[in-house]
């Protein structure tokens, strides 16, 4: 009671004292929280300040890098920004132009769609008309088919009659063909008999001419026979030589005539096709229309004369198919005699080159050419026949 009395004397009650204590504790707690918040704010401020300093440092580095790049590139960042802005403006203009084109294309598409819709409507109308026409055509076709069926039935009846008539005519044609073949066989046999009779007639005519005109042997330059008949349409002829004169199939004769001046007129060649006893059939080769072969023209083949005498002289170049030794061997093979020099008994001179160009320096060639020239002059003096290699081979080899 004394204590309470003392407090009462001071003027502070216990409840006030408790309230004061609670307030004091709350103040202390508040101060603690304020201090903690201040410390957090201070730490945050320091962190933000440090970040700002780092950002400023990075900005300075970036500015320095930009300046270094501008020095290196020779352009400023503001110039690039202006270029970028200009490019953006250009792209914007292009986009606007494309948009305008797209709008125009859309408008054109709309116009075409309208035209297509109109054409589609017209097509539908035409389709209906075509279907109507198809119906009409089908009706007409049915009528035509019926008419055709009736016509075909009628024609089949006629065709049956025609077939019977055709079979009858074919049988008659087969009989006629058999008769014709028999007639052809008779004609072929008759033609063969005629050719045989004609060849015999030619042989008899040759003998008659030989007796009357004494044509065996035939006069002329080394001639061995003559042309008896000529068929200008088939380029064939008959000659007064046959198996008795040693004529063989495929043998070649040179055909010539003697001009009024006594010169030889070479007309072509005659190749033996058919050989008889005293006459043969020949085919005429290399004959010019302006210089035709005529009956009475002379024939010449050096190998039909009994033991013909040859002289081979002159230069025979290596490029020729036949050399001097081969030509001599060919003469001996056909029954001829090879002489060293041209004499009065020589029949033929086979002459190579006898006039050489000045550039030829081969001594053997010069000697051979000089010998050819000497034999050429001798043959001209005696009037012998002179043959070059080509003419000799044409007479010596079969056609």
Buried (B, 14 or more C-beta within 10 A) or exposed (E): EEEEEEBEEEEEEEEEEEEEEEEEEEEEEEEEEEEEEEEEEEEEEEEEEEEEEEEEEEEEEEEEEEEEEBEEEEEBEEEEEEEEEEEEEEEEEEEEEEEEEEEEEEEEEEEEEEEEEEEEEEEEEEEEEEEEEEEEEEEEEEEEEEEEEEEEEEEEEEEEEEEEEEEEEEEEEEEEEEEEEEEEEEEEEEEEEEEEEBBBBBBEBBBEBBEEEEBBEBEBBBBBBBBBBBEEEEBBBBBBBBEEBBBEEEBBBBBBBBEEEEEBEEBBBBBBEBBBEBBBBBBBBEBEEEEBBEEEBBBBBBBBBEEBBBBBBBBBEEEBEBBBEEBBEBBEEBEBEBBEEBEEEBBBBBBBBBEBEEEEEEEEBEEBBBBBBBBBEBBEEEEBBBBBBEBBBBBBEEE
